[in-house]
């Protein structure tokens, strides 16, 4: 399959004025690594231990909070006043050996002469570990994590506003890459170019047919190479 599946906008040539904004999980590495299952299992364990519930009841709570609040963490903070730092440390204590280093991704990032940032609903520590494992940490200027967002997750508008303000990003010069289609929509409303990085996860498909998604790709490395060769 081609790396660019569809496009409703011209792919620009990257210049030093551009900023590439990347989601982390299932965007910078393949969803086949299935890190999400590890995290989900640890979240379930946290809910069971913290609320002292049997596994089946904890699972219902976990998923209910995810859908009602955007993250299970935010639901636990709202409903049970839990310590978010303790939660983030425990649920991201995962095995990254299932993920291979990504030298081709590192080379593609290195070839693009612009700023690059991470924008994630996960923690900074998790992002740093993933980036180190992939071998791409040196290519990113900064990380904007769920703590920076005051625990308000994408796709709510507030974290996007905070990211742009903190890092002085002009949204009209930004290109945002994300595996969860719905998280691209606020970015487009703010003026960013949007790229949906395909995943097989069903929950990531919501919003995939929205016209605010400019490009779709099933191969991030190839798409980044196209950015380097886009029209002037």
C-alpha positions in Angstrom: 0.0 0.0 0.0 1.2 3.6 -0.6 2.5 5.6 2.4 0.1 8.4 1.5 -3.4 6.9 1.4 -5.4 10.1 0.8 -4.8 13.8 0.8 -7.1 16.8 0.7 -4.3 19.3 0.9 -1.0 19.8 -0.8 2.0 18.3 1.1 4.2 21.2 1.9 8.0 21.3 1.7 9.3 21.6 5.2 11.3 24.7 6.1 12.9 25.9 9.4 9.7 27.9 10.1 7.6 24.7 10.4 6.9 22.7 13.6 6.2 19.0 13.5 4.0 17.9 16.4 3.8 14.2 17.1 1.5 12.2 19.3 3.6 9.4 21.0 1.9 6.0 21.5 0.9 4.1 18.3 2.1 7.1 16.3 5.9 7.0 16.6 5.9 3.2 16.8 3.6 0.6 15.3 0.4 -0.3 17.2 1.4 -3.9 16.7 3.8 -3.5 19.6 0.7 -3.5 21.7 2.0 -1.4 24.5 -1.5 -0.3 25.1 -2.5 -3.7 26.4 0.3 -3.5 29.0 -0.8 -0.1 30.1 -4.5 -1.1 30.1 -3.7 -4.1 32.3 -1.8 -1.9 34.8 -4.6 0.6 34.9 -7.0 -2.2 35.7 -4.7 -3.4 38.5 -4.5 0.2 39.8 -8.3 0.6 39.9 -8.7 -2.8 41.6 -6.1 -2.0 44.3 -7.1 1.6 44.9 -10.9 1.1 45.0 -10.6 -2.4 46.4 -12.9 -3.9 43.8 -13.0 -7.3 42.1 -11.6 -7.4 38.6 -14.9 -7.4 36.7 -16.2 -4.3 38.6 -12.8 -2.5 38.3 -12.9 -3.1 34.5 -16.3 -1.5 34.2 -15.1 1.5 36.2 -11.9 1.8 34.2 -13.8 1.9 30.8 -16.6 4.1 32.2 -14.1 6.7 33.3 -12.2 6.5 30.1 -15.3 7.3 28.1 -16.8 9.9 30.4 -13.6 11.8 31.3 -11.2 11.2 28.4 -8.8 9.2 30.5 -9.2 6.8 33.4 -6.8 9.0 35.4 -9.0 12.1 35.1 -12.0 10.0 36.3 -10.1 8.7 39.3 -8.9 12.2 40.1 -12.4 13.6 39.9 -14.3 10.8 41.6 -11.7 9.6 44.1 -9.1 12.3 44.5 -6.2 10.0 43.7 -2.5 11.0 43.4 -1.9 11.4 39.7 1.9 11.1 40.1 1.5 7.7 41.8 -0.9 6.6 39.1 1.3 7.6 36.2 4.4 5.9 37.7 2.5 2.6 38.1 0.6 2.4 34.9 3.6 3.2 32.7 5.9 0.6 34.3 5.8 -1.5 31.1 8.2 -3.7 29.2 9.6 -1.8 26.1 11.6 -4.7 24.8 8.7 -5.5 22.5 9.5 -2.3 20.6 12.4 -2.3 18.1 14.8 0.7 17.7 13.8 2.8 14.7 16.9 4.1 12.9 14.9 4.8 9.7 12.6 7.0 11.7 15.5 8.8 13.3 17.1 9.4 9.9 13.8 10.8 8.5 13.4 13.1 11.4 17.0 14.3 11.1 16.5 15.1 7.5 13.7 17.7 8.2 15.2 21.1 9.2 12.5 22.2 11.6 11.4 22.1 15.3 9.8 18.8 16.5 7.8 18.3 19.7 5.9 15.5 21.4 2.3 16.0 22.5 1.0 13.1 24.5 -1.8 12.2 27.0 0.8 10.0 28.7 3.5 11.1 31.1 6.9 12.7 30.4 8.7 9.8 31.9 6.9 7.3 29.6 7.6 9.5 26.6 11.3 9.7 27.4 11.6 6.0 27.8 9.8 5.3 24.5 11.9 7.9 22.7 15.1 6.4 24.1 14.1 2.9 23.1 13.3 4.1 19.5 16.6 6.1 19.4 14.9 9.3 18.5 15.1 11.4 21.6 17.8 13.8 20.3 15.5 14.9 17.4 12.8 16.4 19.7 13.0 19.9 21.2 10.5 19.2 24.0 7.6 17.1 25.4 4.2 18.3 26.3 2.6 15.7 28.5 -0.6 15.1 30.6 0.9 17.0 33.5 1.6 20.0 31.4 -2.0 19.8 30.2 -3.2 20.0 33.9 -4.4 16.4 33.4 -7.0 17.5 30.8 -6.6 15.1 27.8 -6.8 15.5 24.1 -9.1 16.1 22.3 -10.3 18.8 24.6 -9.2 22.2 23.4 -7.3 23.4 26.4 -4.1 21.3 26.1 -3.7 22.4 22.4 -3.9 26.0 23.5 -1.4 25.4 26.3 1.0 23.7 24.0 1.0 26.5 21.4 1.3 29.2 24.0 4.1 27.5 25.9 6.2 26.7 22.9 5.4 29.7 20.8 4.0 27.7 17.9 2.2 29.3 15.0 -0.5 26.7 14.3 -0.5 27.7 10.6 3.1 26.5 10.4 2.5 23.3 12.4 1.9 19.7 11.1 0.3 17.4 13.6 0.6 13.6 13.5 -1.7 11.4 15.5 -3.1 7.9 15.5 -6.4 8.8 17.2 -8.3 10.5 14.4 -10.6 12.5 16.7 -7.6 14.2 18.3 -6.7 15.8 14.9 -9.9 17.7 14.7 -9.2 20.5 17.2 -5.8 20.9 15.7 -7.3 21.5 12.3 -9.8 24.0 13.7 -6.8 26.0 15.1 -5.1 26.1 11.7 -2.7 23.1 11.8 -2.1 20.6 8.9 -3.3 17.2 10.1 -2.0 13.7 9.4 -3.7 10.6 10.6 -1.3 7.8 11.1 -3.3 4.6 10.6 -3.7 2.0 13.4 -5.8 -1.1 13.6 -7.1 -0.1 17.0 -10.9 0.3 16.7 -11.1 3.1 19.3 -8.6 5.1 17.2 -11.0 5.2 14.1 -13.5 7.7 15.6 -13.5 10.8 13.4 -11.5 9.2 10.5 -14.0 10.4 7.9 -14.0 14.0 9.1 -12.9 16.4 6.3 -10.6 18.2 8.8 -8.1 15.3 8.4 -5.8 16.6 5.6 -3.6 13.5 5.0 -3.6 9.8 5.9 -0.6 7.5 6.0 0.2 3.9 6.9 3.9 4.5 6.9 5.2 7.4 8.9 8.8 7.2 7.8 7.8 7.3 4.1 5.4 10.2 4.8 8.2 12.2 6.5 10.4 11.6 3.5 7.7 13.0 1.3 7.6 16.1 3.4 11.3 16.6 2.6 10.5 16.5 -1.1 7.2 18.4 -1.1 6.5 21.4 -3.4 8.2 24.7 -2.5 
